[in-house]
Amino acid sequence: MFKSIVFVFLMLFVVENLNAQSQNFRSRSSLGFMVGGSYYIGDLNQYEHFKNTNLSAGIIYRYHLNSRLELRGALRYGKVEGYDKEASDPLQKARNLSFESDIFEVSGGLEFHYLNYKLGNEKYFFTPYMFIDLGVFKMDPQTEYNGEMVSLQSIGTEGQGSNLSDKNAYSLIQLAIPFGIGFKVNLGDRAALSLEYGIRKTFTDYLDDVGGGSYVNNEALAAQNGNIAASLSDRSPSDVNFTGSRGNAETKDWYSMFGVMFTFSLGNPDKCFYR
């Protein structure tokens, strides 16, 4: 009988201890839902931030380490696009290239608070912050041709995959380093509102399908990669003769995602825990 009572108390202690740990983990965890915009900087838009902004959305998980530091992981979607026809430079406008691409991003990293902050805490209830992540994103640059959208990577507009170029088709899965700034403020015990701007350094020059490759002979490209590849490789007027590189080989493409975020605690707030 005594052994049974001891066993019951031990089980209750273990269950209570696990529950306390679970509550502590949940009280440090939050989930945010972000809606905003996305745009790109590259060969078809070299300088103008927020140009051709499209809708973006994301889900962000945060784990509170202390008042100045949180771990974060995110799933995001955005769309980017660019058009030579909108350029002020006559030569770029004559080049007449265009693209659009959906972007699906997975990332994780660190968030640094400028002030002491804890979701649900009445004293440390707001802060500016900065973040830096490591991410992977999927792209698929496309353009309109004869009323239909054509994926550009598979056709090799710079001669990729043929003997006209020493380059293979670029990967649609790429690395990125997202980083940026934000501001967040608590909305009661279990919710917060954030404004966040982030930009991504990528390691590809082909988010827009315009890399450092050179213009290739249209007839030779049509013979090896098809008529569509030849038509989309050089869309300039017939009286303009472009030679050399199609884009700037010395720079990589960038894209941005930004917006407003509502964040909710996954556990009961621990107002005493403010570190």
Disulfide bonds with the S-S distance in Angstrom:
none
